[in-house]
Amino acid sequence: MGFASRIGFLGWVFLRFSLELLIAYQQSDCPPE
């Protein structure tokens, strides 16, 4: 039970991290040179 919940938590954290990264990337239209 604890192992499964830990996997789910890690997946959720990874999902939110990638989401924040995507938003930050889309907000800056041109990549910094």
C-alpha positions as CSV (number, residue, x, y, z in Angstrom):
1,M,0.0,0.0,0.0
2,G,2.7,2.5,1.0
3,F,4.8,1.6,-2.1
4,A,1.9,2.2,-4.5
5,S,1.0,5.5,-2.8
6,R,4.6,6.6,-3.1
7,I,4.6,5.8,-6.8
8,G,1.4,7.7,-7.3
9,F,2.8,10.7,-5.3
10,L,6.0,10.7,-7.4
11,G,4.0,10.5,-10.6
12,W,1.8,13.5,-9.5
13,V,4.9,15.6,-8.6
14,F,6.5,14.8,-11.9
15,L,3.2,15.7,-13.7
16,R,3.0,19.1,-12.0
17,F,6.7,19.8,-12.6
18,S,6.4,19.1,-16.3
19,L,3.2,21.2,-16.4
20,E,5.0,24.2,-14.8
21,L,7.9,23.7,-17.2
22,L,5.6,23.7,-20.2
23,I,3.8,26.8,-19.0
24,A,7.1,28.7,-18.4
25,Y,8.3,27.6,-21.9
26,Q,5.1,28.8,-23.6
27,Q,5.2,32.1,-21.8
28,S,8.6,32.9,-23.2
29,D,7.9,32.8,-26.9
30,C,11.5,33.2,-28.1
31,P,14.2,31.1,-26.3
32,P,16.9,33.1,-24.7
33,E,20.0,33.4,-26.9
